[in-house]
Amino acid sequence: MHMEECARIQGPKIGNGYINVSDLRDILRALDENVSEEELDEMIAEIDTDGSGTVDFDEFMEMMSGE
């Protein structure tokens, strides 16, 4: 699944400008179904640095583009 398609599919969940960590896990699994729980935890910890349980859309797109 391509990054833009994934963002489009998840778009309704980002109505407030944030993605919760649970939805982010779903997105990351859709992009790579072989990703382990440990890898998911590491990716989420990198982007949700304040531990709020949410990631804003710009942070999400930055993570997905590898910038």
Buried (B, 14 or more C-beta within 10 A) or exposed (E): EEEEEBBEEBEEBBEEEBBBBEBBBBBBEBBEEEBEEEEBEEBBEEBBEEEEEBBBBEBBBEBBEEE
